[in-house]
């Protein structure tokens, strides 16, 4: 059995674009060549680090997606030449496997799993251990050789290190010759894959086994899961019974017979959510009937397949960077993405969080980023995986131009903040106006009906009816909703206008009384510190806020 990275490479040779159903990028040939070569160079660095140094610089699921994206781009731009690509160029060893390591086809969805199970019998399911594959050779009952997976045909001699590992049976209870294939894994304490993920367990094993010296403590942390006895009996139960008798107890403990898809789905969910002593990345389905060992090849066989767990990270291509300006002037960079699936959800955009973080990451259109789901719900940006070249210019708002007292009126660059102010004003936290939201305000701004926060007080119902989307009925409903604003209490109006937070008992008096206070007077109020006092004083003395208060007073709003 091969590692997921080799498996992905082999599968993509057979099924080039099975996962990425996105359309081809609209690139000229030169741009396509640059993008393909940049991605291929990065994947080459990951391959070399992983296979030669035993260090994983990227999670396996992101690596798989990067390879799929590379193959998709190659398919889109077949006329663009690209260099030869061999992910195992630095891992090929010198020791031949007596029986080659096969790969595993990854079934992409429930339907594919159902189809595979329905056409077969005598089936078993096992956790797909997240470790490193090896061949074990026993002669007359003694362990004589352990070979790393390498490229499936040739591997490295790990015998010296393997002899120090208590988790590997060193001497069988019978003086027999035996050839096994299995997975070395890092022992974890009650590990729940669905909660903590892979924890880089595979990389740890690979790094340890590639060392010249393996300490007793490290050796004690390594376990072995045997998943193939190539020359053993065809009956899997008989295989498992024999393996248990010889001391390979994990194989039987974590193997279950199944008859249908529902049973397979049960065990997949069970092992994903229950404590296990190793990391896993899915399950493996086996049928007893298989080819003779002499016919095994480093390719995907017909008798076993992988059904991986849902991805917890996705590699996303950034289409656009835009900057959302909130009611208080906070600037939030938003990445517009080519749609990707994450835990069966389609993700099209993700927040960077803050302007400062975006500046530190310097994300531009064309970059590749890693995203995940926070709390299994909210898309979250994790890191930049690959930067596009040349860098695309992005127009960035000037942070000092936007704050608590900016954009009360429509002006260049103020559309976002004014719209956020209006949405807050009509929302439940403001005046709670029924049937009025962001889209309504946007339509009114686009129609030139309002250009300030309180302009709507003078809207004409006849003019409203002439605006696209506002017929007689909708304009009448809008006017009725806006009229309810006039009956809202003074304190609710202050909150709707954006008054900095203050305790209700700090707002005794009308507008004139509150506006007469300076920062020192506000700070004398209970619970108001110097910073909040300065904000309150600035609010009541801002020229545009004072102009709005006059408009509200003229409209007869209570308290003004």
Secondary structure, DSSP 8 states (H G I E B T S, - for coil): ---HHHHHHHHHHHSTTSS---------HHHHHHHHHHHHHHHHHHHHHHHHH---SS-HHHHHHHHHHHHHHHHHTTTS------TTTTT--SEE-SS---EEEE--SHHHHHHHHHT--SEEEEEEE-SEEEEEEEETTEEEEEEE-TTSSEE-B-HHHHTT-TTS-SB-SS---EEEEEEEEE--SSB-HHHH--TTHHHHHHHHHTSS---HHHHHTEEEEEEE-TTS-S-HHHHHHHHHHHT-HHHHHTEEEE-SHHHHHHHHHHHHHS-BSS-EEEEEEEES----GGG--SSEEEEEEEEE---SEEEEEEEEEEEEE-TTS-EEEEEEEEEEEETTEEEEEEE---HHHHHHHT--TT-EEEEEEETTTEEEEEEEEE--SS--------GGG-STTS-SB--TT-HHHHHHHHHHHHSTTTT--TT--HHHHHHHHHTTS--BTTGGGG--HHHHTTSTT--HHHHHHHHHHHHHGGGS-HHHHHHHHT-----GGG--S-HHHHHT--HHHHHTSTT--HHHHHHHHHHHH-HHHHHHHHHHHHTT-TT-
